[in-house]
Amino acid sequence: MYAGLIALSILFLAPVVWTMLSSFKTRTELAARPPTLLPESFALDNYTEALSRFDFGVYLTNSTIVTVSATVLTLAINTMAAYALAKYNFRGRNVLFLVTLGTIMIPLQIILIPLHQVVADTGMTNSLLGMIIPPAATPTGVFLLRQYMLTIPDDLIEAARIDGAGELRIFLRLILPLCRPALAVVTIFSVIWRWNDFLWPLVIAQSQSLYTLPVALAQFNSEEVVPFNYILAMSVVSMIPVIIVFLFTQRHIVKGISQTGLK
């Protein structure tokens, strides 16, 4: 079993390691055939030149603002929706949950034009708000949080009500602390989705000053000589925030996934 896990780990980590090592290579080394694994010298020229040549700081700031804001908004909306679907009894609750869950099967390309029209009518085109608000409520996040909240005993909530706690206090002081593993899972998923999102920011951002990192990296392919050494260096830098978030939330992820219906 351990041998199989090690083999799978190597398989999945190989592209990441190759990208990191290649980010230190020159264009000549990247074009060499057969390709080499290790660079001739581990120089930081690709990183320093990429940061000075392109507006990397602007793209990084845009990605950070969009990812952090969208993740916070996603957690707020999804937790409230999941709590209502898990702990409140009202007519049509199951139907509403099935409809919400069914939207997972609808790809973004199908609703892209009407969604863009709504954003344009509200004046959010070519703005960071247009990238943050529309994709905030995710049915996957609602599903994960609802499944976890179903494991919380109803008697615990009733006891809090008997003690005089209001609904808002129960939600903030009781439900949210108990849902930390599930919140960690939704957080890491949301960070990955928003940080790596390409299509929606590409449609909304009409000005280069609003590009996020994935959109900015794609624009380098339009140059006559594609600077793969710079693209690889910037790609490695763009991995760092996601890795940091994962390291801070990893101890909750396994527990959260195992208790949210993804066993």
N, C-alpha and C positions, 0 to 999 in steps of 0.2 A: 504493500500500500504506500509506504513512504517512497519507494523507488518511483512509483507511478506519479505521486504528487510532485517529486523533485523534477521528473521529466516534463510534466505539464508546466511547472513554474519556469523552467528554462525556456520552454516553447513560447510562453507568453511574455517573458522578460527579454527575449532575444531582440525584438524590434526596438525596445526602449534602450537597451544597452548599445545597439548599433547606432541609433540616433545620437545618443550622448557622445559616443566615441567619434562619430563622423562630424559632429559639430566643431571639433578641433582640427579638422582637415582643411587643406587649401582646395581651391577649385581643381587644381591639377590632380591632387590625390583622389578627389571624389570621382574624377573622370577616368582614373586608371583602370585598366582591365588586364588581369583579373583584379577585382577589388581587394583591398587590404582591410584587416580588422582594426589594427592600431594605427593611429596617425604617426607620422615621422617625428613630430614634436608637439607636445601639448601646449600650444600657444593660445592666448586669449584674444588674438587679433580679430577673429570672427565676431566675438561678443562686443568688443569695444567699438569696432567699425560699424557694426549693425546698430548699436545704440546711438552713435554719432551721425550716421548717414540717414537713418530713417527716424520718424517721429514715434519711436517705440514707447516713450514715456506717455504720450497722448493715448496711444492704443491700449496700453496697459491700464491707464487710469479709467478709460471708458469701459473696458472689460471688468475691472474691479467694481466700478459703480453699478453696472448692470447686474453683475452676478450677486453682489451683496444685497442690493435693494430687492431684486427679484426673489432671492432666497428668503429674505425676511418676510416679504409679502406672501410668498407661497406658503410658508409655515403658518402665518396668521390665518389665511383663508382656509387652508386644508385642515388645520386642527379644529376650527370652528365647524366646518362642514362635517368632518368625521365625527365629532362629538354629538352633533345633532342626529346624524344617521345611526349612531351606535346606542345612544342613551335616551333619546326622546321617542315616544310612541305617538305617531300621527298618521293619519290616513295617507296612503300612497308612499310611505317611506321606502318600502322595498322596491317599488317601481322606480322611484327617483334614484335610488342607488344603482339599479340595473342600467338606467339610462346614462347615469354618470360614468359607470364602468364601461358601457358600450362605446363611449367616445374615444376610448383608447385605440379602437380599431380604425378610427378615421385619421388618415395621414394628414400632415400639415398642407401638403400640396393641394388637397381637395378644397380646403377652406381658405387658402392663401389669398385669393382675390377678394372674396367678401370680407375677410378679416382686414385686409388692407384698406378696403373701402370704408369700413367702420372707423379705422384709425385716421384715415384722411378726413372724414367728416367731423371728427372730434379735434382736428388740428394737431395731432400728435405725430404726423409724418416728419421725418428728419429731426427727431429728437430722441433723447435717451428714454423719456417716458414711453414712447412708442415701442421701445424694445423691452421695457420692464413690465408694463401693466398687462398687455394682452395674454402672454403665456403664463401668467402667475398662477392661476388655479389649475392644478394638474390632477386629472382623475387617478393617476397612479398613486400620488401622495394621499389623496382621500381614501383610497382603498387600503393602503398600508396602515394608515393611522386608525381607520375604522376597525380593521381586523385586530389591531392591538388593543384598542379601547374596549372591545368586546370581552377581553380577558379580565378587565377591571370589575370586581363584584358590584352589582347594583346596591347591595346592602351598605357598602361603604359610602356611596353617594347619599343614600337615604339617611344614614347616621349623621352625615354632615348637615343635611337639611334640618334634621331634628334639633341639632345643636345651634341652629340659627344662622348657618352660613347661607349667603345668597348664591344665586346661580353663577354670577361672575366670579365670586370668591372661590366657589367650588372648582370652577374651570381653571382659574389661575393658580390656586394654591394646592389643589389636590390632583386634578387630572394631568396638567402639564408636567409636574415633577415625576409622576408615575409613568409618563410616556417618553421619558428621555431616550431610551434605546430606539424607539420608533422615530422620534424626532431626529436622532442622529442619522438614521438611514435615509430619511427624506432630505435631510440637509446635504449629505454627500451626493445623493442623486441629483438634487437641484443644482448644486455647485457644478457638477460635471456637465449637466445639460446646458446650463446657461453659459458656462465658460467656453464650451466647445460649440455652441450654437453658431451656425453659419448662415443658413438660408434666411431666417427672419431678420437679423441685423442687416444683411445684404439688401433686402427689399426696403427696409425702413430708412437706412442711412443713405442719404443722397449727397452728403458732404463728407470729404475725406477726414475732417476733424472729428467725426463721430464714429469712425470705423472702430470695431473691436478687433482683438488680435486675430481671430480666424479670418475675418474679412481682409484685414491688412496683409496677412501672409499670402492670401490668394492673389492679391494685386501684384505681387512681385513676379508672378508667372507671366505677366504681360510684357515684361522687359525683353529686349532683344537677346540678351544673355542672362538666363535665369540665375540669380545668385544663390545657388543651393546651399553654399556654406553659411550665408547669413540666415537663410530660412531655417536651417537646422539649428543654428545657435538660438534664434528667437523661439523656435519650437521647444527647445529644452527649457528656456526661461519660462515659457508659458505653462510648463508642466508643474513647476514648483508650487504655486498656490494650491492646486488640487492635491498634491502630495501632502502638503502641510495640513490641510483640512482633514484628509484621511487619517493622518497620524494622530490628530487630536480626537477623532471620533471612532477610531477602530475598535476600542474596547466595548462600544455599544452596538456596533454594526451586526456582529454575529447573533447576539441576543435579540436584537430588534428584528432581523430577518427571520429568525427561527420562530418568532411568535406573531408574525403578521401574515400568515397564510402562504409563505414562500418556502415551506419545508421541502 
